[in-house]
Amino acid sequence: MSFVRTVNGDIAPEEMGVTYSHEHIIIDQSFPTIANPDFLIDDVGKVAEELSEVYRKGGRTMVDTMPSDSGRNVIKLAEVSKRSGIHIVAPTGIHLEIYYPASHWRYTYSAEEMASLFVADVMEGIDRYDYSGPLVKRTAHKAGMIKLATGDDRISDHQRKIFEAVAIAQRETGAPVLTHSNAGQLAIEQAALFDRFGVDLGHVVISHVDRRKDISYHRDLLQTGVFVEYDSAFRWKAGEENWTFKLLENLLPDFPDQITVGMDAARSSYWRAYGGKPGLDYLVTTFRKELADRGLGSFWENLVISNPASLYRFSRVGAGKE
């Protein structure tokens, strides 16, 4: 039986409902927030307040994407989920190099050693100390997704090691995989590398690609069999074309079952509870209305219900169901 693994237990894919496919729900004090304080999203009360409003407007699940030792706090995620009613899928894996100090263990651990940490997050429970060491204390809250990231120019040897680690963990657990791309760069290369490592591309989603203004590139990427995640609809400036919706207009008719959406609201200045805008209800209000106004309303359930349910279910029962 397939399932989706949330921080507070496994659920049937059909229970996900309206799903935000790429968010940053909690970013605790960490190396990334030192460099950019706007990334700090650590107030459980404020976060639960915002997610409760999303719940009231129809949202039901969010996929958090802050992985190992970069501000992840699974205890807070579980509490926010409990207070708001929103199911939360927590990640394991590794983010971009810029979010870690040069002395971080990611640079010295082997692919197999990193994979063992990712597998343990999925199968046993996420470390309470988020692998900041030296102790590891497993919680009851398990990861339901594995994340990695690439940059601008090429997939480096170090990043290739991360791919290998993620592939080992994915094959062992059956967990879905989410990747960060810098505005769609190297997305096709990511898909090819996953395929080479034997990862099920039907459970891989490549994020942020809607910043790439090239419809043919998106077609080529989707033809590999991966999912894509678009999250820039609210970021396009007034007076410029909204390429998120332009891509949806051109691609949804041919690829209705491979596109997901989110907000990637990784700054407190995007959260209404922190005094920012547009607020996380944007996706279920403004975005949905714009989709309908452009004649794409019939694809709403594909984008936020059926596609995430297909993507984020475990591809086999490698991790077992709780």
C-alpha positions as CSV (number, residue, x, y, z in Angstrom):
1,M,0.0,0.0,0.0
2,S,1.4,3.4,-1.0
3,F,1.6,6.2,1.6
4,V,2.9,9.7,2.2
5,R,5.2,10.2,5.2
6,T,4.4,13.3,7.3
7,V,6.1,14.5,10.5
8,N,3.2,13.2,12.5
9,G,2.7,9.9,10.8
10,D,2.0,8.3,7.5
11,I,-1.2,9.1,5.6
12,A,-2.8,7.8,2.4
13,P,-2.0,9.9,-0.7
14,E,-5.7,10.8,-1.0
15,E,-5.5,12.5,2.4
16,M,-3.1,15.1,1.2
17,G,-5.7,17.4,-0.4
18,V,-4.6,20.8,-1.6
19,T,-0.8,20.6,-1.4
20,Y,1.9,23.3,-1.5
21,S,4.8,21.4,-3.1
22,H,7.7,23.5,-2.0
23,E,7.8,25.6,1.2
24,H,10.0,26.7,4.0
25,I,7.8,26.5,7.1
26,I,10.5,26.6,9.8
27,I,14.0,28.0,9.4
28,D,15.6,28.0,12.8
29,Q,18.7,30.0,13.7
30,S,21.5,28.5,11.7
31,F,24.3,29.3,9.2
32,P,21.8,30.5,6.5
33,T,20.0,32.9,8.9
34,I,23.3,34.5,10.1
35,A,24.0,35.5,6.5
36,N,20.5,36.6,5.8
37,P,18.2,37.3,8.8
38,D,15.1,37.5,6.5
39,F,15.4,33.7,6.2
40,L,14.7,33.3,10.0
41,I,11.2,31.8,10.3
42,D,11.3,30.2,13.8
43,D,8.2,31.5,15.7
44,V,5.9,28.5,16.1
45,G,3.0,30.8,17.1
46,K,3.3,33.0,14.0
47,V,3.8,30.1,11.7
48,A,0.9,28.1,13.0
49,E,-1.3,31.2,12.7
50,E,-0.4,31.6,9.0
51,L,-0.9,28.0,8.3
52,S,-4.2,27.9,10.1
53,E,-5.4,30.6,7.7
54,V,-4.3,28.5,4.8
55,Y,-6.2,25.6,6.2
56,R,-9.3,27.7,6.6
57,K,-9.1,28.6,2.9
58,G,-8.7,25.0,1.8
59,G,-5.0,24.1,2.0
60,R,-4.2,20.7,3.6
61,T,-0.6,19.7,3.1
62,M,2.8,21.5,2.8
63,V,6.2,20.1,1.8
64,D,8.9,21.7,3.8
65,T,12.3,21.9,2.0
66,M,14.9,22.9,4.6
67,P,17.1,19.8,4.8
68,S,19.8,18.6,7.2
69,D,21.7,21.0,9.4
70,S,20.5,24.2,7.6
71,G,17.7,25.4,9.9
72,R,15.6,22.3,10.0
73,N,13.7,21.8,13.3
74,V,11.4,18.8,13.1
75,I,10.0,19.4,16.6
76,K,8.7,22.8,15.6
77,L,7.4,21.4,12.3
78,A,5.4,18.7,14.2
79,E,4.0,21.3,16.6
80,V,3.0,23.6,13.8
81,S,1.3,20.8,12.0
82,K,-0.6,19.8,15.2
83,R,-1.8,23.4,15.8
84,S,-2.8,24.3,12.3
85,G,-4.1,21.0,10.9
86,I,-1.8,21.2,7.9
87,H,0.0,17.9,7.1
88,I,3.8,18.6,6.8
89,V,6.2,16.5,4.8
90,A,9.7,17.1,6.2
91,P,13.0,16.7,4.2
92,T,16.3,15.0,4.7
93,G,19.2,15.5,2.4
94,I,21.6,18.5,1.7
95,H,21.0,22.0,0.4
96,L,23.4,24.3,-1.7
97,E,26.9,24.7,-0.5
98,I,26.3,28.4,0.4
99,Y,24.1,27.3,3.3
100,Y,26.9,25.5,5.1
101,P,30.3,26.5,6.5
102,A,33.4,25.3,4.7
103,S,34.1,22.9,7.6
104,H,30.8,21.1,7.4
105,W,30.7,17.3,7.4
106,R,29.1,17.2,3.9
107,Y,32.6,17.8,2.5
108,T,34.3,14.9,4.3
109,Y,31.6,12.2,4.6
110,S,31.4,9.6,1.8
111,A,28.3,9.1,-0.3
112,E,27.5,6.0,1.7
113,E,28.0,7.7,5.0
114,M,25.6,10.5,4.0
115,A,23.1,8.1,2.7
116,S,23.1,6.3,6.0
117,L,22.0,9.5,7.7
118,F,19.3,10.2,5.1
119,V,18.0,6.6,5.4
120,A,17.9,6.9,9.2
121,D,15.9,10.2,9.0
122,V,13.3,8.4,6.8
123,M,13.2,5.0,8.6
124,E,13.9,5.8,12.2
125,G,13.3,9.5,12.8
126,I,15.0,12.9,12.3
127,D,17.8,13.8,14.7
128,R,16.6,16.2,17.4
129,Y,19.9,18.1,17.0
130,D,19.7,18.2,13.2
131,Y,23.1,16.6,12.7
132,S,24.8,19.6,14.3
133,G,26.5,17.1,16.6
134,P,28.2,15.5,18.4
135,L,25.1,13.6,19.7
136,V,22.4,12.1,17.6
137,K,19.0,11.6,19.3
138,R,16.3,10.3,17.0
139,T,12.8,11.7,17.3
140,A,9.5,10.0,16.4
141,H,9.1,12.4,13.4
142,K,10.3,10.9,10.2
143,A,11.4,12.5,6.9
144,G,9.1,12.0,3.9
145,M,11.4,13.4,1.2
146,I,15.1,13.6,0.2
147,K,16.5,16.9,-1.1
148,L,19.6,18.1,-3.0
149,A,20.6,21.1,-4.9
150,T,22.8,22.4,-7.8
151,G,24.1,25.8,-8.7
152,D,24.7,27.7,-11.9
153,D,27.6,26.4,-14.0
154,R,27.9,22.6,-13.8
155,I,27.3,19.7,-11.5
156,S,30.5,19.6,-9.5
157,D,32.3,16.4,-8.3
158,H,31.1,17.3,-4.7
159,Q,27.5,17.7,-5.9
160,R,27.8,14.4,-7.8
161,K,28.6,12.7,-4.5
162,I,25.4,14.2,-3.0
163,F,23.5,12.8,-6.0
164,E,25.0,9.4,-5.3
165,A,24.1,9.6,-1.6
166,V,20.5,10.6,-2.4
167,A,20.2,7.9,-5.0
168,I,21.4,5.2,-2.5
169,A,18.8,6.5,0.1
170,Q,16.0,6.7,-2.5
171,R,16.6,3.2,-3.7
172,E,16.7,1.8,-0.2
173,T,13.6,3.6,1.1
174,G,11.5,4.5,-1.9
175,A,11.2,8.1,-0.6
176,P,10.5,10.8,-3.2
177,V,13.2,13.2,-4.2
178,L,13.0,17.0,-4.5
179,T,15.8,19.2,-6.0
180,H,16.7,22.8,-6.0
181,S,17.7,24.3,-9.3
182,N,18.9,27.8,-9.8
183,A,16.1,29.1,-12.0
184,G,16.0,25.9,-14.0
185,Q,19.7,25.7,-14.8
186,L,21.1,22.1,-14.9
187,A,17.6,20.7,-14.5
188,I,18.0,18.3,-17.5
189,E,21.4,17.3,-16.3
190,Q,19.9,16.6,-12.9
191,A,17.3,14.2,-14.5
192,A,20.0,12.5,-16.5
193,L,22.2,11.9,-13.5
194,F,19.3,10.5,-11.4
195,D,18.5,8.2,-14.3
196,R,22.1,7.0,-14.4
197,F,22.0,6.3,-10.7
198,G,18.8,4.3,-11.0
199,V,16.4,6.7,-9.3
200,D,12.7,6.4,-10.2
201,L,12.2,9.7,-12.2
202,G,8.4,9.4,-11.6
203,H,9.2,10.4,-7.9
204,V,11.6,13.2,-8.6
205,V,10.5,16.9,-8.7
206,I,12.9,19.7,-9.9
207,S,12.0,23.1,-8.3
208,H,12.1,26.7,-9.4
209,V,12.3,26.0,-13.1
210,D,9.6,28.6,-14.0
211,R,12.3,31.3,-13.8
212,R,13.6,29.9,-17.0
213,K,12.0,31.7,-19.9
214,D,12.2,28.9,-22.5
215,I,9.2,26.8,-23.3
216,S,11.1,24.3,-25.4
217,Y,13.5,23.7,-22.5
218,H,10.6,22.9,-20.2
219,R,9.2,20.5,-22.8
220,D,12.5,18.7,-23.1
221,L,12.7,18.5,-19.3
222,L,9.2,17.2,-18.8
223,Q,9.8,14.5,-21.5
224,T,12.4,13.0,-19.2
225,G,9.5,11.9,-16.9
226,V,10.3,14.1,-13.9
227,F,7.9,16.4,-12.2
228,V,8.6,20.2,-12.2
229,E,7.6,22.6,-9.5
230,Y,6.7,26.3,-10.3
231,D,6.8,28.8,-7.4
232,S,7.5,32.2,-8.9
233,A,4.0,33.4,-9.8
234,F,4.0,36.1,-7.1
235,R,7.6,37.2,-7.8
236,W,7.2,38.6,-11.3
237,K,7.3,42.4,-11.1
238,A,4.5,44.7,-12.2
239,G,4.8,45.5,-15.9
240,E,6.7,42.3,-16.8
241,E,5.2,39.2,-18.2
242,N,4.3,36.5,-15.7
243,W,6.3,33.6,-17.1
244,T,4.9,31.2,-14.5
245,F,1.4,31.5,-16.0
246,K,2.8,31.7,-19.6
247,L,4.5,28.3,-19.0
248,L,1.3,26.9,-17.5
249,E,-0.7,28.0,-20.5
250,N,1.7,26.4,-22.9
251,L,2.5,23.2,-21.0
252,L,-0.5,22.1,-19.0
253,P,-2.5,20.8,-22.0
254,D,0.4,18.5,-22.9
255,F,1.8,17.7,-19.5
256,P,-1.2,17.9,-17.1
257,D,0.2,15.2,-14.8
258,Q,3.8,16.4,-14.2
259,I,3.5,20.0,-12.9
260,T,3.2,21.0,-9.3
261,V,3.2,24.4,-7.6
262,G,4.2,26.1,-4.4
263,M,5.5,29.4,-3.1
264,D,9.0,28.8,-1.8
265,A,8.2,31.5,0.8
266,A,11.6,31.3,2.5
267,R,11.6,34.9,3.8
268,S,9.7,36.2,6.7
269,S,8.9,39.2,4.6
270,Y,6.6,37.0,2.5
271,W,4.6,36.0,5.6
272,R,1.6,38.0,6.7
273,A,2.1,36.8,10.3
274,Y,5.5,38.5,10.2
275,G,4.1,41.7,8.7
276,G,5.0,40.8,5.1
277,K,3.2,40.0,1.9
278,P,1.6,38.4,-0.1
279,G,1.0,35.8,2.7
280,L,0.9,32.0,2.3
281,D,-2.8,32.0,1.3
282,Y,-1.8,33.5,-2.0
283,L,-1.7,30.1,-3.7
284,V,-5.3,29.1,-2.7
285,T,-6.7,32.6,-3.4
286,T,-4.9,34.9,-5.9
287,F,-3.1,32.2,-7.8
288,R,-6.2,30.0,-8.1
289,K,-8.3,33.0,-9.4
290,E,-5.6,34.0,-12.0
291,L,-5.5,30.4,-13.1
292,A,-9.2,30.4,-13.7
293,D,-9.2,33.8,-15.4
294,R,-6.7,32.4,-17.9
295,G,-9.0,29.5,-18.7
296,L,-6.8,27.0,-16.8
297,G,-9.2,26.4,-13.9
298,S,-9.8,22.8,-14.9
299,F,-6.1,22.0,-14.1
300,W,-6.2,23.3,-10.5
301,E,-6.7,19.8,-9.1
302,N,-3.9,18.4,-11.2
303,L,-1.5,21.1,-9.9
304,V,-2.3,20.9,-6.2
305,I,-4.1,17.5,-5.5
306,S,-3.5,14.6,-7.9
307,N,0.1,15.5,-9.0
308,P,1.5,16.0,-5.5
309,A,-0.3,12.8,-4.4
310,S,1.4,10.9,-7.2
311,L,4.8,12.5,-6.6
312,Y,5.1,12.4,-2.9
313,R,3.9,8.8,-2.3
314,F,6.6,6.4,-1.5
315,S,7.5,4.6,-4.8
316,R,7.7,1.2,-3.0
317,V,7.2,0.0,0.5
318,G,11.0,0.3,1.3
319,A,10.4,2.3,4.4
320,G,7.4,0.4,5.6
321,K,4.2,2.0,6.7
322,E,3.6,3.1,10.3
